[in-house]
């Protein structure tokens, strides 16, 4: 799917605990911080950022440490570690409290950030948060990691492409799969760190501690859509919103629908 609303976002860096954190920024107004899924980057939000900015928000999309153009840790971090790093970035940017929006692993990091650093978040929107049971987490931890090391015949690219496209049931656009594959390859040998963090983290316990107004967002075509209702029941005050259809690449492939859904959930306490 082609999009003409290519972001004119400003790109910049800020210091974090693992080195520099890269981010994209666009617009003026209340601050909305976007956290991407693993193993993508802030590039995931390229088509959505202009739409959110046009609605009157200052949109900041952060690259999780080790992804995109952000420096990463030398050892596998936990979700709380990622959250602490991005909390440091938000503090350094002097933009708190923010509207925090996370997708997949980004939703896990957003949940941890809201739980551990409540002063930084005035509203939380988590899209398909990976709220796994202990049994589910153990099963996922046991899955084999993809070997991304360079092969002479270039087959490592094909292997990653197959995984990226297969995760959406081969329903996402080729452009979305291309973006996802490139981001994974850029992450390199440590690409698996983010998923390991999500698969070892009790996100349900973290969300139970969140005090900011929270909405669980989902789309019915997402591969972990079934976890959204589970997440929405963690606190009685949590809201729930559902987009019909789409895939796990809805942010890239259908930025208009995704942005409209997010904007409909934002508390307009200007």
BELUR-V393781 format. One record per residue. N is the residue number from 1. RES is the residue in three letters. PHI is phi in radians with two decimals (999 if undefined). PSI is psi as a letter, one per 40 degrees, with the letter a starting at -180 (999 if undefined). Layout:
n;res;phi;psi
N;RES;PHI;PSI
N;RES;PHI;PSI
This chain:
n;res;phi;psi
1;UNK;999;h
2;UNK;-1.64;i
3;UNK;-2.28;h
4;UNK;-1.69;e
5;UNK;-1.54;f
6;UNK;-1.15;h
7;UNK;-1.21;h
8;UNK;-1.72;f
9;UNK;-1.10;i
10;UNK;-1.36;h
11;UNK;-1.85;h
12;UNK;-2.76;i
13;UNK;-2.25;i
14;UNK;-2.46;i
15;UNK;-1.27;i
16;UNK;-2.39;i
17;UNK;-1.16;d
18;UNK;-1.86;e
19;UNK;2.18;a
20;UNK;-1.41;i
21;UNK;-1.91;h
22;UNK;-1.61;i
23;UNK;-2.58;i
24;UNK;-1.99;i
25;UNK;-2.44;h
26;UNK;-2.69;h
27;UNK;1.64;i
28;UNK;-2.36;i
29;UNK;2.21;a
30;UNK;-0.96;i
31;UNK;-1.52;h
32;UNK;-2.08;h
33;UNK;-1.81;h
34;UNK;-1.93;h
35;UNK;-2.08;h
36;UNK;-1.48;i
37;UNK;-1.42;i
38;UNK;-1.40;h
39;UNK;-1.92;f
40;UNK;-1.50;a
41;UNK;-2.67;a
42;UNK;-1.07;e
43;UNK;-1.01;d
44;UNK;-0.96;d
45;UNK;-1.73;e
46;UNK;-0.97;d
47;UNK;-1.45;d
48;UNK;-1.47;d
49;UNK;-1.00;d
50;UNK;-1.08;d
51;UNK;-1.24;d
52;UNK;-1.21;d
53;UNK;-1.15;d
54;UNK;-1.12;d
55;UNK;-1.46;e
56;UNK;1.82;f
57;UNK;-2.12;i
58;UNK;-1.57;h
59;UNK;-1.80;h
60;UNK;-2.17;h
61;UNK;-1.89;h
62;UNK;-1.70;i
63;UNK;-1.50;h
64;UNK;-0.98;i
65;UNK;-0.87;h
66;UNK;1.63;e
67;UNK;-2.20;i
68;UNK;1.03;b
69;UNK;-1.90;e
70;UNK;-1.52;i
71;UNK;-1.13;i
72;UNK;-2.15;i
73;UNK;-1.31;i
74;UNK;-1.48;e
75;UNK;-2.19;i
76;UNK;-1.04;h
77;UNK;-1.52;i
78;UNK;-1.72;i
79;UNK;-1.04;d
80;UNK;-1.08;d
81;UNK;-1.18;d
82;UNK;-1.03;d
83;UNK;-1.09;d
84;UNK;-1.13;d
85;UNK;-1.13;d
86;UNK;-1.32;d
87;UNK;-1.11;d
88;UNK;-1.09;d
89;UNK;-1.15;d
90;UNK;-1.09;d
91;UNK;-1.13;d
92;UNK;-1.13;d
93;UNK;-1.33;e
94;UNK;1.01;f
95;UNK;-2.11;e
96;UNK;-1.29;i
97;UNK;-1.44;i
98;UNK;-2.07;i
99;UNK;-1.46;h
100;UNK;-1.93;h
101;UNK;-2.17;h
102;UNK;-2.22;i
103;UNK;-2.14;h
104;UNK;0.96;b
105;UNK;-1.02;d
106;UNK;-1.07;d
107;UNK;-1.22;d
108;UNK;-1.13;d
109;UNK;-1.13;d
110;UNK;-1.10;d
111;UNK;-1.10;d
112;UNK;-1.15;d
113;UNK;-1.13;d
114;UNK;-1.15;d
115;UNK;-1.28;d
116;UNK;-1.57;d
117;UNK;-2.33;g
118;UNK;-1.07;d
119;UNK;-1.20;e
120;UNK;-1.61;e
121;UNK;-2.18;h
122;UNK;-1.76;e
123;UNK;-2.71;i
124;UNK;-2.14;h
125;UNK;-2.16;h
126;UNK;-2.02;h
127;UNK;-1.67;h
128;UNK;0.85;g
129;UNK;-1.19;h
130;UNK;-1.39;g
131;UNK;-1.55;g
132;UNK;-1.72;i
133;UNK;-1.30;i
134;UNK;-1.04;d
135;UNK;-1.10;d
136;UNK;-1.14;d
137;UNK;-1.12;d
138;UNK;-1.11;d
139;UNK;-1.11;d
140;UNK;-1.23;d
141;UNK;-1.13;d
142;UNK;-1.47;e
143;UNK;-1.27;i
144;UNK;-1.20;i
145;UNK;-1.53;i
146;UNK;-1.33;h
147;UNK;-1.41;h
148;UNK;-1.71;e
149;UNK;-1.08;i
150;UNK;-1.05;h
151;UNK;-1.99;i
152;UNK;-1.04;d
153;UNK;-1.59;e
154;UNK;1.30;e
155;UNK;-1.15;e
156;UNK;-1.14;d
157;UNK;-1.20;d
158;UNK;-1.11;d
159;UNK;-1.10;d
160;UNK;-1.19;d
161;UNK;-1.02;d
162;UNK;-1.09;d
163;UNK;-1.16;d
164;UNK;-1.07;d
165;UNK;-1.31;d
166;UNK;-1.16;d
167;UNK;-1.11;d
168;UNK;-1.78;e
169;UNK;1.16;f
170;UNK;1.04;f
171;UNK;-1.83;e
172;UNK;-1.25;i
173;UNK;-1.18;i
174;UNK;-1.13;d
175;UNK;-1.12;d
176;UNK;-1.17;d
177;UNK;-1.13;d
178;UNK;-1.06;d
179;UNK;-1.03;d
180;UNK;-1.10;d
181;UNK;-1.14;d
182;UNK;-1.08;d
183;UNK;-1.07;d
184;UNK;-1.12;d
185;UNK;-1.18;d
186;UNK;-1.11;d
187;UNK;-1.14;d
188;UNK;1.28;a
189;UNK;-1.09;d
190;UNK;-1.69;e
191;UNK;-0.93;d
192;UNK;-1.36;e
193;UNK;-0.98;d
194;UNK;-1.13;d
195;UNK;-1.17;d
196;UNK;-1.01;d
197;UNK;-1.06;d
198;UNK;-1.14;d
199;UNK;-1.41;e
200;UNK;-1.99;e
201;UNK;-1.95;h
202;UNK;-1.54;g
203;UNK;-1.16;d
204;UNK;-1.02;d
205;UNK;-1.14;d
206;UNK;-1.18;d
207;UNK;-1.11;d
208;UNK;-1.13;d
209;UNK;-1.67;e
210;UNK;-1.21;h
211;UNK;-1.86;e
212;UNK;-1.26;i
213;UNK;-0.95;h
214;UNK;-2.30;h
215;UNK;-2.23;h
216;UNK;-1.64;h
217;UNK;-1.86;i
218;UNK;-2.61;i
219;UNK;-2.31;i
220;UNK;-1.19;e
221;UNK;-1.62;e
222;UNK;-1.34;i
223;UNK;-1.17;d
224;UNK;-2.06;f
225;UNK;-0.95;d
226;UNK;-1.12;e
227;UNK;-1.49;e
228;UNK;-1.14;d
229;UNK;-1.10;d
230;UNK;-1.03;d
231;UNK;-1.13;d
232;UNK;-1.17;e
233;UNK;-1.61;e
234;UNK;-1.15;d
235;UNK;-2.24;h
236;UNK;-1.03;d
237;UNK;-1.41;e
238;UNK;-1.13;h
239;UNK;-1.53;i
240;UNK;-2.53;h
241;UNK;-2.44;h
242;UNK;-2.23;h
243;UNK;-1.76;h
244;UNK;-1.34;h
245;UNK;1.34;a
246;UNK;1.30;a
247;UNK;-2.32;a
248;UNK;-1.21;e
249;UNK;-1.89;f
250;UNK;-1.08;d
251;UNK;-1.08;d
252;UNK;-1.43;d
253;UNK;-1.38;d
254;UNK;-2.31;g
255;UNK;-1.10;d
256;UNK;-1.14;d
257;UNK;-1.12;d
258;UNK;-1.15;d
259;UNK;-1.11;d
260;UNK;-1.07;d
261;UNK;-1.14;d
262;UNK;-1.12;d
263;UNK;-1.09;d
264;UNK;-1.19;e
265;UNK;-1.71;e
266;UNK;-1.26;h
267;UNK;-1.40;h
268;UNK;-1.54;g
269;UNK;-1.72;g
270;UNK;-1.29;999
